[in-house]
Amino acid sequence: MASKPGVLTEWPWTPLGRFKYILLAPWVLDSMSPLFFETNGRKWDLSYSLNFPFLLWRVIHNQIWISFSRFRTSKSKNRILDKPIEFEQVDRESNWDDNIIMQGLMFYMGQKYLEGASNLPIWRTDGIVITILLHTGPVEFLYYWLHRSLHHHFLYSRYHSHHHSSIATEPITSVIHPFGEHLMYFLLFAIPLLTMHFTGTASTIGLAGYITYIDFMNNMGHCNFEFVPSSLFTTFPFLKYIFYTPSYHSLHHTQFRTNYALFMPMYDYIYSTMDKSSNTLYETSLKRTEESPDVVHLTHPTTPDSIYHLRLGFASLASKPYMKSADKWYFIIKWVLWPLTFLWSILFQRMFSRTFVLESNTFDDHHVTKKMLRIQTWAIPRYSYQYKRLSRQRGTINSLIEKAILDADKAGVKVLSLGLFNQGEEMNRNGEVYIQKNPTLKIKIVDGSSLAAAIVLNSITNLKTQQQVVVMMRGKLTKVACYLALALCQRGVQVVVKLQKSTKDFEKLSSRFFSTSSSSQASLLAKNNLIPSKNYNNVHGNRQVWLVDDEFSSEEHMSAPKETIFIPYSQIPPWLNFKKNTKGAANILRKDCIYYSTPAMIIPSFLENVHSCENWLPRMVMSAWRIAGMLHALEDWEGHECGNWLITEDDGMIDKVWSASLRHGFRPYYLPVSCTSTIISA
């Protein structure tokens, strides 16, 4: 929003929200109706019917630029400006399609009601020549002076300041303006379009080509990475007057009073408003190489439709938690886009034989270690269901993970953290396999088990209840589960073990941790507080806390007593996989129980360039596994934190990593999961 919103700031259809596309529905049906219905002799108009496919093409064209720009800037190569992008900018730019809707309505009405605007030919050379001449002359000239006037404090505060709120631009920043400002631009761009119409030289390709040219140049000028080769201007020197570069326009967003040109810098040369550092920034950006991160977090998409929620996918979806039941776009993604999702899921695996950069962040730890960490998130091109097919996919996935570790080690990365299913005893023994195969690794591999256990442990100890708390272990015997069992028992909390996979899990857990030869007070206390489920009788009405993982079943969930507190210790919330109940709720969440988030923490403000959500976690919240890698690098801890090694009584790693997280600005995330629209009675 502009600092002092003026007249016609809001778009007329803003109150419609996501239903704004219904404005186009009557026109689309009208243009297609002659194909299916007899309409009193009305003939089918190809040019009129092509309006809707053209609008779809504009959306796809813009989305390609968005995804490509985010991919390139995350790797830092040829990046122009290092300013971070925040959630506020993503929200402000989420209405970039309003411009397409407005112009689509204008095209439909123009062809419907302007005499001679229907049944256009496919191509007219004279019309295209007229468009080129009119754009180079009147359009560029008038835009230059309109743009300069919009930087006058009166108009700037009421309109153009909304656009300049984005310092680090993205392609869609180009169309983020108040409604009134868009009307002014449309009148300018309509000069060649109306001239073609009134001279009888209009054509389908002429109209569509001109708008596509505007979209292309707008997106290019705001993409924040330089890619126009210098050889182009060396071979054709005159091009620097009629063809701007991304770095040229980027200066306008930092200097404000220079580089006003639309796409052709010649008017900046004529009126002496070209920024003197334009050539320097252009050359510097072209020479900028890809930066090596200090920390890498290794993750993967969860489901085929989750690709739309990645940072490289739809920006507005990526900025919100990935929750199917709460996603207003889920129906469209699931049922309308399924052919595209299916095609992409195949290409995703065939085209990507290695990890790709998903996100880039910076941690400015000026208040503790004075370090500046460069952090990247890399994604393995495989989905969750493929990880679960261990017999068929284990070798391929482990090869991809190992290749990522070796690439990171070669690039000088200090720490790599394993996220989601990239670890596990069945998969790779929590990363131990890679260390054994590559004993000379300099990079430190972190599985995040200590921090995950610390978060769950502190969420239990901070429970405010008048009843005694008893912890029920209801999941796999993972490394985190073992840490929790030992730490809770040593703190005097009763842990009732009922693990799903084997009847011998209790004996396995007991023998694995509590040596009969140890006579320390902590060991004796731990032995007394570890209880098999068959020996437990809740006669005192204790408050039960169920520690669950992603294989926790909906049937067992329904058998829990009232007021049970469910705390996941896995990276994936178990209720995402619960079966639908008879009332049709997407997940079975009971209103008489409390559900906690998976182990996660609220991030500090000096972790920059965070503008997407990590899977189902809310904004500014990250999983323990992702944070653990940052802490390992900030604290310069020696050795790996992976494999099936276990903490000892004197290790204190859980307390150590918990204290480090708080010292570096991370804060506990104890907010229970919302049960809105998915609750049922027990």
N, C-alpha and C positions, 0 to 999 in steps of 0.2 A: 504494500500500500504506500502511496506517495505520502510525504511528510505532512502536507496540507491538501488532502484530496479535493480535487476540483469537480466541475460539472462533468457528468458522464464518465465517472471513474469506474463504477461497477458495471459489469456485463449484465445486460437485461435478463438473461436466463440464469443468473447465479442462484436464485431461490430454488430452481429445479434440481440442483445438485447433479447426481449421476444420470438423472432422467433428461438432461438437456438434449441428448441425441434424438429425442422424440420429435424435436423441431424439424429434423430432416426427413422423418418418416413419410409425411404426406407427399413430399416432392419426389422421393425415391419411388414410391408406389405409383405416382403419376407418370414418371418417366418410363417405368417398366410395364405399365398396364397394357399398352398396345400389343405387347408380345403375347399376352395371355387372354385378353378380353377384346371383344368388338366394341369400339368406342365411336359409333356414329361416323364411320368412314375415316376416322383419324389414323394417319399413317405413323408407323414407328420412326422416330427421329434418332439416328445413331448418336449424333453429337450430344443430344439432350440426355440420352441414356448413359453415356459415358461419364457423366458428372460424378456419379456415386463411385465407380471404380477409381476415378481420378482422386477423389477425396481419400479413399483407402490407400492409394499409392502415396499420397502426401504424408499420411500417418506412418506408413512403413518407412518411407524415406527419412523422416525425422527420427524414428526409433533407431534406424541403422546408425545414424550420426551419434545419437546419444550413447548407444552401446559401444561403438568404436572409440569415441572420445574418452569414455570412462576407462576403457581397457588401456588406451595409450597413456593417459595421464597417470594411471596407477603405476605404470612402469617407469615414469619420470623421463623417459627418453624424449627429447625435443619439447618437453613441457615448457611453457612460457612463464607462467606465474605460479608460485608455490603457496598461494593463499589457500586455506582450507575451505571446504564446503560444509555447511551445517544443515541440520534438519529444517531450520527456518527458511533457508533458500529453497530446499526441495519442496516444501509446502507452498511457498509463494509461486513457484514455477510449475505447479501441478496442473494449472489450467491452460497449458500451452496449446491444447487442441481447440480452445475457444476461437482462435484466429481461423482455424480450418472450418469450423462450423459457420462462422460469420461469412467468410468468403464463399463457402458452398451455397448458402442461402442466396447470396448476391448473384452467383452464376446461374442458379436455377431460375430466379425471378427474371434475370436479364434475358435468358434464352426463351422464357415463357412469354414475356410481355413486350420485349423490344421487337419491333418489326424488322424482319430480315435476319434475326439472330438465331433462327432455327435451321435445321438441315444444313449445317456447315460442311464444307468439303474437308477432306483429311489434311490437305496441304495447299498453301498458297505462298509462293516464294516472295511475291511483292509485299504481302502482309508481314512476313518475317523481317524483311529489310526495313520496312516502316517501323516495326517494333524496336529493332536495334538502334535506329537513328533517334527515335523519340526517347528511348531510355538513356542513351548517351548524352543527349542534349537536355531537354526540359526536365525529365524525371530526376537525373542526377543533380542538375543545377538547383531545382526547386527543393529537393530533399536537403541539400547542403545548407541552404538558408533556413529551412524549417528546423533542421536539427540545431543549428546555432541559436535560433530563437528559443527552442525548447530548453536551452541551457541558461537562458535568462532567469534570474532568481524567481520571478513571478510564476512562469510556466514550469520551471524545473521543480519547484516545491509542490506544485499541484498535479503534475503528470510524470515528467521524465525521471524524477528521482526514484520512482518505483523500479524502473529498468536498471538504474545504476546502483541499486541496493546489492546487486551481485557483482562483487569485485572479481572473484575467480569465476569466470563464465563457463557455462556449458552450452552446447548447441541450441537448446531450446530457450536459453536466455534471450535470444534474438527476438522472440515474439512475446516476451513478457512486458506488456504495456497496459495502461488503462484503456478502457473501451474507446474513449474519445480520441486518444492518440492513435489507436488502430484505424479509426475512421479517416483521420487525416492521411495516414500512409496509404490506405486503400484508394483514396481519391487520386493520389499521385500515381500509383501503379495502374489505375484505371485509364490513364491518359493514352497509353499505347493500345489498350484493349478496346476502348471506345472508338479510337481513331480507325482501327482495323474494321470495326463494325460499320461506321458511317461511310467509310470509303469502299465498303464491299469487299475487303481483302481478308476478312477473318477466316480462320481455319481451326480445326480441332487441335492440330499439333502446334499451331501458333499460340493459341491460348494456353494450352497445357504446358508447352515448352517454356513460355515466359514465366509462369508461376513456379515451375520446377527450378528454373534458373535462380529466381529470387530465393526460394527455399535453400538451394544448394549454397549460394553465396552467404546467406544469413547464417546457416549452420557452420560453414567453414570459418567465418569470421569470429565465431564465439566458441570454437572447439578447444581452445587453450593448449594446443600443441601445434608446432610448426612443421609443415611437410612440403611446402612449395619449394622445389629445388632451385638453388641459386643459378644453375646453368640456364634456367628459363629466362631470367632477366639478363644474363650475360649474352645469350644468343639473340634475344629480342629486347633491347633496352627500353623501347617505347612502352612495353607492357607494364612497367612500374607506374605509369600514369593512368592506366585503365583497368588494373587488376590488383586489388589489395590482398594482403596476406593475413593469417590469423594474428601474428604478432603486431601487425600494423593497427588492427582494431583493438587488440588487447590494451594497447597504450591509452586508448580513449577511455577505457574503464578505470584506469589508474591516474591519468593526468586530467581528464575531464574537459580541458580547454583546447585540446588539439585533436587532429585526425577525425574531423567531423564527416568525412566523405561517406557515401552509402557503400558503393563497391569500387568506385573509380577515384583514386587519390588525386586526379589532376586538379580538382577544385581546391584541395588543400594546398597544392603547389601554387596555384594562381593567387589565392588570397592569403598566402603565408601562414597557414595554420597547421602545417605538417610538423609533427614532433621531431625535434632534432635527433632524438635517440632511436628513431624508427629503424634505420639501417643497422645500428649496433645491436638492438634487441633481436632483429631478424637473424643476423649472423650468429649471435650467441645461442639462440634457441636451436638453430640447425645443428650446431656443434655439440649440444648438450647430450651426454651419453646416459645410458641407463644406470641408475644408482643401485648399489647392492644394499639390501636391508640388513639390519642387525638381528632382527627376530622374524621368523616365519611361522605362521600358524597354518597347519595343514588340515583341510576340511574336505567336504564333498557335498553335492546336492543330495537332498533326501528323497524326493519323488520327482517324476518327470515334469509335473507342473510347477515344481518349486523353482525351476529355472527363471520363471517370470518374476520371482521375488528376489532373485539375486541382484546385487548392485549393478551388474551389467545388463540386467533385464529392464523391467519397468520401474523407473525411479520412484514413483509414488507408492508402488507396492513394496519395494525394497525398504522403504522408510517406515513400514508398519510391520508388526509381528506376523509371522506366517502361521495363521490359525484358520483352518478351513471353515470351521463353523461360524467364525466371526467375519470372514472375508466377504465383503459385498460383491466382489468380482468373481467369487469362486464358481458360480453357475456359468458365467461366460467362459472362464478359463477351462472348466471341466468339460463342458458340453459343446460350446461353440468353437473353441480353439483346439479341440482334441486332434484333428488331422495334422495341424501344425505342430502340436506337442509330440505326436507320434513320429513325425518326420524329423523333428529336431532331436529327439531322443536317440534316433539311429545315427544321424550325422554327428551328434555330440560324442559318441563313442568311436566312430570311424575316423573323424577328422582330428580329434585330440588324442594323440598317443602319449601325451605327457601332461603334467600339471599346467595350469595357466593362472596368472595373477588375477585375483578377484577384487582386492581392496588394498589400499595403502594408507597408513596412518603415521602420525608422529607423536611421540611421547616426550614432552618437554619437562624433564624431572629437575627443574632448576632449584627447587626448594630442598632437595635431599642430596642427590648424588651429582648434581650439575650436569647430568648426561642428557643428550638428545638422541633418543632411539628412533630409528627408522624401522617401521613394522609393515610387513605385507602378509596378506592372507592368500594362500595358494589353494586351488581346488583340484582334487582328483576327479577326472571325468567319468565317474561311476556313481550309481544311485544306491540307496540304502538296501534295496531288495537284492542287489547284486552282491553286497557284502555278506548277506545271510546265506547265499548259496556257496558256502565255503568250499565244498568239494569240487565245484566247477570254476569258481572265480578267484579262489585264494591266491593261486600262483600269479595270475595276471595283476591283481590289485597290489599284492606285495611287491611285485616288480616295479609298479608305478610309484609306490611309496618310497622304495629304496632309491629309485632314480631321482625322486624329488630331494631326498636327503643328500645324495651325492652332488646334485646340482647346487644345492644350498651350501654345502661344505666347500665346493670349488669356488663359489662366489664370495666366500668369506663371511657367511652368516654365522653369528655366534650361537644362537639357540633356535631350535625348531620344536614346536609343540604339536602333539598329535591330537586331533580333534575328532569327534563323532566316532565312526566305526573304524578309524585308521589305527586302532589299537585293540587290545583284548588278548586274553590267554589263548583262545582258539585261533585268532588271526596271526599274531606275530609275537606272542608272549609279552604284550605291552611294550613292544619296540625292542626287546632284547635281541631278537633275531638279527636286526640290522647292525647292532654293535658287534656281535660275534662274527658276522661276515665281513665287517669293515673295521678292524681293530685300530686303524690309524686315523679314524675320524677326529677332526678338531672341533667340529660342531657338537654342541650338547643337545641331547634329545630328552624332551620333557613330556611325561604323560599326564601331568596335572593331578595325580591321585591325591597328593598331600593337601593341596588347596581345596579340592572338592570335598575331601573328608573334613577339613577344618570348617568349611562353610556349613555343612550338614550338622557337624558337632555343635557349633555355636548356635545354630538355629534351634537345636534341642535344648541346650542349656539355658537359652534365653526365653523359653516358653514360660508365660505367666499363668500358672495354674495352681490351684490349691490342692490338687490331688498329686499323688506320687506318679511319676512318669515311668512307664515300662515300654521299652523299645522292642518291637517285633521285626525281625529280619525276614523279609518276604521276597527275596530275589536271588539272583545268581551269586555265587561265591567269587565275586570280582575282587580286584586289588583294593578298590575303595571300600567295599563291604568289609574286608578283613581289617583295614585300618580303623574303620568305625567301630567294629566289634571290640577290638582291643582297647581303643581310647575310651569308649563308653564304660566298659567293664572296669577299667582302671580308675575311672572317676566315680565309681559306685552306682552306676546305672545298670539295672537289670536288662539283659539282652536275651530275648527269647528267640531261638533260632529255628526257623522252619524254611529251609531253602528248597527250591522247587526241583532241582535236577536229581538229587540223590538222597536216600535215607541215611547215608553215611556222612552227610555234609557236616553234621554237628561234630562227629568224631574227627573229621578232617580239619575243621576249624580249630578245635581244641588242641589237637596234637601239633598243629602247625605253629601256634603262637605261644602256648603256655607250657613251657617245659616243666616236667615234674621235678627236675633237679634244682629249679630256681625257687628260692625261699624268700625272695624280696616281698615287701608288703604289697607292692603294686601287683606282683604276679599272683599272690594269694588272693587279693581282692578280685582280680580278674577271673580267677578260677571259680570263685563263689558266685559271681554275677552272670556267668554264661550258663544259660539254662536251656535244655532241650524242650521243645514245645509240648512233648508228651508229659513232662513233669510240671508244667505251668498251670496254675489254677487261679484265675482272677477273682479270688473271693473277697478282696478288699476294695473292689471297684476302682482299680487304678486307671489313670488316663493312658490310653494306648497311642503310641506313635509308631506308625508302620513305615519302615524304610523299604522302598520298593524300587524296582528297576524297570527297564523297558519291556520285559517279558512278564510282568505282573498281569494276571488275567482279570477280565471284567467279572467273572464268576467269583473269584476270591475277593475281589473288591467289594462285591455286594454282601459278602458274609461278614464284613468287619462290623464291630459294634458301633453304636451311635457315638458321636463326638470324637471319632478317630481322626488323628492328624496324619495325613499321608505326605511323606517327604521323599521325593525321588533322589537317588544317589547316582542315577545314570544320566547320560547327556540328552537322551530323548525321553520326554514325558510319557509314561506308560499309557495315560488316558487318551493319547492320540490314536492308539491302536485298538481301543475298546470297540466292541461290536455295537451296532445300533440297537436301541431298545425298542420295545413295541410302540412307544409313543413317538418314535421318529427322531429323537434328539441325536445329534451327531456324536456326542460323547455321553457316557453315563457318569455324570457327576452328581453326587448326593448332596442335598441341601443341609443334611444333618452332620456333615463331615467337613473338614478343612483340608485344602489342597495347597501345598507349597510348590514353588518353582523348582526346577532343576538347579543344581549348584551354580550360583552366579553372583556377581557383585555389580554395584553401581560404579561407573567409571568416573574419574576426575575430569574436570573441564580442560585440563592441559593435555589430555589425549585428543589430538586434533584430527580433523577431516573424517569424523564419524558422522555419516549421514544415511546409514542403513542399519536395519535391525538384524541381529544374529539369530536367524531361524525364528523361533517362537518367542524369543525374549523381547521385552519392550525396549523403547528407546533408551540409550545411554546405559544399557545393562549388557554385560558380557559374561560368557560362561567361564567357569573356573579354569578349564583346560586352556582357554585362550589367554587368560590373565597370567597363568602360571609361567608361561614362556617369557613374558615381559619381566616378571619378578626375578626369574633366574638370571636374565641379562642385567637388570638393574643392580642386583646384589653381587654379581660376579661369582656366583656359587660354582664350585668346582664339581666335576663329575656329572654324570647323567642322572636324571630322575625317571627311570623307566625300567622295564623288566619286572620280574616277579620277586625282586628283593623286597624285604619287609623291614619296617622300622622296629627298632629294639626299644626296650624300656627307657634307655637313657638317650635315645636319639632326639626326641623332642621336635621332629621335623614339622609336625602339624602346628605346634605353637609357633615355631620359627617362621613358617610361611604365612601364617595368619597375621603375626605382628608386622611382617614385611609388607603385606598388602595394605594394612591400615596406615603404615608409615608413608607409603607412596600415594595416598589419597583415595584408594578404593574403599567403598563402604558396603556393609552387608545389605543384601537384598532379601528381605524376609516377607515381602508382601504376598499374601496368599493368592492363589490363582482364582480369577473370577469365574463364577459358575453361571453367569448370565446366559440365558437361552439354552443351556445344556443341562439343567438340573432336573432331577427326578426325586421322588420320595423313596425312602428306603423301604 
